[in-house]
Amino acid sequence: MRRRRGRKKFNNRRVDVLLDQVKKGPEKSTDQQPERRWHASRTLSIRRDRELFEGLVTLDFDFLMSQNFTVATRNLADLLPQSVVGRATNGHGYFTDDFGTPLCFPEATFERILSVLEMSDPNLKPQAVRQRRGEMLQKFCDYILKHIDDDELDLSPEGQPFFGIEFLAGLKANTREFLTGMVLAGFMDDWSYRANTMRHHRKTFAGMPFHMGGGDILIVDAANLEMVGLGDTGASVFTDQEMRTLQDIGVICRNRHGDYAFPEYDQAYFRRQMGDGVCDDMAIIYIGAKFGYAAMLGAFVMDAIDTYDKYLLQMTWGGFDTYLAGRIQKHFLNTEDEPLVWDDAIFDLIHFAAKRNDPIINLSSSHRRLVQQEKGANVATVLNHWNFVQGKPVFDIKLGFARVPGREFYQSAWKRLKIAGLAVSEPTFIKTREK
């Protein structure tokens, strides 16, 4: 649904550019004009270019809201500003000029994006959005822990599917299988598990040395972090000694049981090793092929938690997804004397889904992409993945930000599954008429 929003006055040339982009759409424009991609990006200031920033934020958000998602509108409005942050920072989507040059606003933050959007929609006040996201995660957590011993789990309690995801409405899932997928996905981004995976699996499927990157999302004192001027903490590697120093000077918080609330505290990603991480699409497919549909849905829902967790009022030590996975594991340790998921299973998942395993994968769909019906498809991307696992024909859609062709991705996924001993049919594709 496209939202009507007030527009501020731009100069005539800028109006023409914006109107031209509205007609073409940002992604179509980029795809059809590859010769313009060589242009270097332009770095702009929100303060100096305020009117331009506000106009592009509004256009970009409206464009995203108009796309075909299998998510309720009320949830999309809280989800998509997060996508606009990345697009504004990196010069993607509508954040380009009339020559296709990326217009980057490195100062763009969740709050600054929402400060623009709330001018025409009071429901999008930054604190209100963060609070709704946090309440949604806590409600889900409470529900899971309350029904953790049930044989079957209702995925749309009280008629409301988890996180507004419409295709979950009316579904029930085997609880243990669903929780298994949650635990696997909840730990696959954890740096300690990734580091141990590289010790456990020393070779790729092709016999080359296995290597991957990663880091830790930690709670930081916002004022102290800004004062030390580290910039993008994910751009370079932090050693153990440097991490201890940042703790000593009060940048990284130490007390895992502390009460950490925004804006005094925030989260920051500290890179511990350079290299590529995990392909979420490949992880979801692996879990579906090995553990079944319920587990695949559990992993998919945990990926949603990881997304919403990025911008909350109350922060959870280690991230909400890792916290919840740990709570689930602890419950089964206490009641059955063993975890629901053993470490080896997590290592196998990380190894299988690593981008730099073989064949190499250069994409990872965000939650926004997984719940979107891409051009030419009539199902969400995550359901297209499940159709592939079942051996059904799939839509040859473009995947992730990199827009990797579906034929290329599913062929690579099939080859990895075959090496891993998981019997999935070679992909076939639905023929669609080009529009």
C-alpha positions, 0 to 999 in steps of 0.5 A: 500500500502506497502512503500519501505523504506531504512533500517539501519544495525541491528545486525544479531539477530535483523535482524532475529527477525524483518524478523520473525515478518514481516512474521507473522505480529504483531497482528497474532503473539500476538494472536497465542502466548498467553503464552508469554503475561506474560513477563514484558515490557522493557523500552528503550531509543530512544537515546541509542537504536536509530537504533532499534527505527528507524527500528521498527518505519519504520516496524510498519508504513509500516505494518499499511499502508499495511492494508485494509483501506477505506481512501485515501493513502494521508490521511492515511500517515498523520493519521497513524504516530499518531497510531505509537506513541501509539504503540511505547510508549506502546510496541504494534504492531512491538514494541516487541522482539523475546520473545513477550516482549513489547519494550516501548519507553516512549520518542516517540512523533509525531515529533520523529516518523515523523523524522524517516519516513521523511528520506524516504518520505520528505512529512512526515516532522513533520511541513508539516504533522501538517499543512496539518492536520490543513488545512483539519480541517479548510477547513471542518469547513468553508464548514460546516458553509457555508452550515449550512442552506442548506437542503442537504449536499454534503459529497464529495464537489468538488469530495473529500470526507471528510478526504479522507474517500472513502465510503462518495464519492458521498453521500449526507445527510440531513444537520440537521441530519448530524449536530445533530450527529456532535454536539452529538459526539463533546460534549460527551468527554467534562468533564463538560458534563460528570460530569453533566451526572452523576448528571442527570443519577445516575444509570446504566441500571442495577440499580447500581451507575453510574460512569465514568472518564474523564478530560480536554484537555488543551493548555499548555506552552510546556517549563513550562510543561516540567520544572515542570516534571508532567509526564503523566498528564492523569495518576492521578487526578488533583483537582480544586486547582491544576489546578488553581496553574498550571494556576498561574505558567504559565503551563496551558494557561488562555486566550481562545482567545490567538494565540497558535502555536506549538511547543511553545504551546502544548495540554495535557490531565488532568484527573479530575476523575478516571474511564472509559470513553465512548465507541465510537462504542457504541456512534455511534451505539446509534446515528444511531439507534436514529437519523438515518444514516446521524446523525451517519455519522456526529458523525463518521466524528466528531470522525475523527476531534477529532483524527486529532486535536491531532497534529496540528500547531495551537491549538483551545481552548477546542479542534476543535471538541468541538469548531465546535460543539459550533459554530453549536449550537450558529448558531441555537440559533441565528437563531431559538432561541434554540440549535440544540441539547438539553443538555438532549440528550447529557446526554442520549448519554454519559450515554448509551455509557459509558463503565461502563454501563450495559452490561459492554464494554471494548473497544473503536475503534479509528478512524483508526479502524473504517475506517479499513476493519478487517480480514474477513469483506468486509466493514469498521467497522463503516459500519458494525455497521450501518448494525447492526443498520439496522438489517442486518447480520454483520461480526463477526470481532474483535473490538478495541485494545482489539480485543473484538469478534463481537458476544460479542460486538453486543450482548451487544449493542443490550441489551443496545438498548433494555433497551433504548427503541430503536428497533433494531433486535438481531444481526445475523452474516455472516458466513465466511470461515476461512483463 
